[in-house]
């Protein structure tokens, strides 16, 4: 019991999130380089593009800039945590358990969506195997970074620190806000879907589930859950 208690405590920390998502960043950027051969044109996850456009306004360009920013952000989060707890040690078995746990959550998400007879899939414009896989990885990394890591953190700061709400109401409001924005995001841009109330509500539900996973289990497991959900749809459905 102590082993699993330690696992649930440690696996949600920025350190484990940083280490388990770094290979995904490398795979994503490597596949994009092979597919696009460009930092300006070609396919990319929409959340990735959104972050890049923000930096482009400041004349900051570069093929790996967004991935580096995510890596540095999580590294800094780990650094400050490590400064508070220098006795932290890695348990590499935890990484295996994190993937298994994420797979369980992904199948739960599939079952929840499947009960509505409407599985939320990747945009139909991406029809080759390589494109679908890279978009699945990008969705997990960048959408969870934007709508969980950033949005929920910003929501907690706004509701708890600025509006002086209690901690639990602040969490609930942040989770709902992040889920709504996550759902709306899928109808924006050239690859966005036509707005439908059913798909909007279902994506909001998916966003709520992912936000709850993020609150209790951290960024790494949430990112893997999102990726594995998409890969299940690619390979099974």
Secondary structure, 3 states (H helix, E strand, C coil): CHHHHHHHHHCCCHHHHHHHHHHHHHHHHHHHHHHHCCCCCCCCCHHHHHHHHHHHCCCCCCCCHHHHHHHHHHHHHHHHHHHHCCCCCCCCHHHHHHHHHHHHHHHHHHHHHHCCCCCCCCCCCCCCHHHHHHHHHHHHHHHHHHHHHHHHHHHHHHHHHHCCCCHHHHHHHHHHHHHHHHHHHCCCCCCCCCCCHHHHHHHHHHHHHHHHHHHHHHHHHHHHHHHHHHHHHHHCC
